[in-house]
Amino acid sequence: MRPSRPERDFAKNAQPEVPLVKGDGLARNDMTEVFNKHQMKERRQELRRNMTEPENIFWSRIRRIQIDGIRFRRQYSIDNFVVDFYCPEFKLAIEVDGESHNKPDAKEYDAEREDIIKQHGITFLRFANTEIIHNLDDVLTKIQYALQNMKSASAQTFPLVEGKTQKGSETRRKIE
């Protein structure tokens, strides 16, 4: 006998009892408490709609995996803050700073904000609007260099080794 509609809907929407794990070992519930919080969705959307000219220029050059096949997201929330651009694969945040960031109060706020975000294992790169407008190729080269360093550091931390499974088939795994 087929279950009633409410039972089917419940089964379809039921969450597993064991938390699902994503790439960095955080359970899904932990991730949504830190990364891209639902309650910040409107703020992220507003910031995407009202990007500055340097942010638009920069986004046009990094969107659609244009840098070494790596994906970036724009206006991504981490904790209670929104960073301009973020690469989840390498936990790299990129900020494009205008003149308002040069004021003493803004510098202090940015430093505190950056410290909080870094507690989640995130690396920061900051570029001034003028760098984006006048030296975009240099900015992109700096980002590529940082990503290459992060890739090589990741490979050194978790080298791949060959081994055998119980059934004798070859496998490769990361050493932790």
C-alpha positions in Angstrom: 0.0 0.0 0.0 1.3 3.4 -0.9 1.9 5.9 2.0 -0.4 8.9 2.3 0.8 12.2 0.9 1.8 13.7 4.2 3.9 10.6 4.9 5.6 10.8 1.5 6.3 14.5 2.0 7.8 13.9 5.4 10.0 11.1 4.1 11.1 13.2 1.2 12.0 16.2 3.5 13.3 14.2 6.4 16.8 15.1 7.5 19.2 12.2 8.3 20.0 11.8 12.0 23.8 11.7 11.3 25.0 15.2 10.3 26.2 15.3 6.7 29.9 16.3 6.4 31.3 18.6 3.8 34.9 19.2 2.7 36.4 20.7 5.7 34.9 18.3 8.2 32.1 20.7 9.5 28.6 19.3 9.6 26.1 21.0 7.4 24.4 22.7 10.4 27.7 24.1 11.6 28.4 25.4 8.1 25.2 27.3 7.8 25.9 28.8 11.2 29.1 30.3 9.8 29.0 30.4 6.0 26.3 32.0 4.0 23.8 32.3 6.8 20.2 32.3 5.7 19.4 35.4 7.7 22.0 37.4 5.7 20.7 36.4 2.3 19.0 39.7 1.6 22.1 41.6 2.6 24.3 39.5 0.2 21.8 40.0 -2.6 21.7 43.8 -2.0 25.5 44.0 -2.1 25.5 42.0 -5.3 23.0 44.4 -6.9 25.0 47.4 -5.8 28.6 46.4 -6.5 31.1 49.2 -7.0 32.8 49.7 -10.4 36.1 48.2 -9.3 34.2 45.1 -7.8 32.3 44.7 -11.2 35.6 44.9 -13.1 37.2 42.4 -10.8 34.2 40.0 -10.9 34.2 40.1 -14.7 37.7 38.7 -14.7 37.3 36.0 -12.0 33.8 34.7 -12.5 33.1 31.5 -14.4 36.3 29.8 -13.1 38.7 32.0 -15.2 41.7 31.8 -12.8 43.2 28.3 -13.0 39.8 26.6 -13.1 39.0 27.8 -9.5 35.6 29.0 -8.6 35.0 32.2 -6.7 31.7 33.5 -5.2 30.8 37.1 -4.7 29.4 38.8 -1.6 29.8 35.7 0.5 28.9 35.7 4.2 31.3 34.3 6.8 30.2 34.5 10.5 28.3 37.9 10.7 30.3 39.6 7.9 30.1 39.6 4.1 33.4 39.4 2.1 33.6 40.8 -1.4 34.8 37.6 -3.0 35.5 34.1 -1.6 37.0 30.8 -2.9 35.6 28.0 -0.8 38.1 25.4 -2.2 41.1 27.3 -0.7 39.3 29.4 2.0 40.5 32.5 0.4 38.7 35.8 0.9 39.4 38.8 -1.3 38.4 42.3 -0.4 38.3 45.3 -2.8 38.7 48.4 -0.6 37.7 51.9 -1.5 38.7 55.2 0.0 36.4 54.8 3.0 38.6 51.9 4.2 41.5 54.4 4.8 39.9 56.2 7.7 41.2 55.2 11.1 37.9 53.9 12.4 37.4 51.8 9.2 40.9 50.4 9.4 40.3 49.3 13.0 36.9 47.7 12.1 38.5 45.9 9.1 41.3 44.5 11.3 38.8 43.2 13.9 36.6 41.8 11.2 39.5 40.1 9.5 40.7 38.6 12.8 37.3 37.1 13.4 37.0 35.6 9.9 40.6 34.3 10.1 39.6 32.2 13.1 37.7 30.0 10.5 41.0 29.2 8.7 40.4 31.8 6.0 43.3 33.7 4.3 42.7 37.3 3.3 44.0 39.3 0.3 43.1 43.0 0.1 43.4 45.2 -2.9 42.6 48.9 -3.3 40.1 50.2 -5.9 43.0 51.9 -7.7 44.9 48.6 -8.0 41.8 47.0 -9.6 41.3 49.9 -12.0 44.9 50.5 -13.0 46.8 47.2 -12.4 44.2 44.5 -12.8 46.6 42.0 -14.4 49.1 42.5 -11.5 46.3 41.8 -9.0 45.3 38.6 -10.9 48.9 37.5 -10.9 49.1 38.0 -7.2 46.0 35.9 -6.7 47.3 33.2 -9.0 50.6 33.1 -7.0 48.7 32.9 -3.7 46.5 30.1 -5.0 49.6 28.2 -6.3 51.2 28.5 -2.9 48.1 27.3 -1.2 47.9 24.3 -3.6 51.5 23.3 -2.9 51.1 23.7 0.8 48.0 21.5 0.7 49.9 18.9 -1.3 52.7 18.9 1.2 50.4 18.7 4.2 48.4 15.8 2.8 50.7 13.8 0.4 49.0 11.1 -1.6 50.2 7.5 -1.0 49.5 4.4 -2.9 48.2 1.4 -1.0 46.0 -1.6 -1.2 42.5 -2.2 0.0 41.5 -5.4 1.7 40.3 -6.8 -1.6 43.7 -6.0 -3.2 42.6 -3.2 -5.5 44.9 -0.2 -5.6 43.8 3.0 -4.0 45.2 6.4 -3.3 44.5 8.3 -0.1 45.5 11.3 1.8 47.7 11.0 4.9 46.4 13.1 7.7 
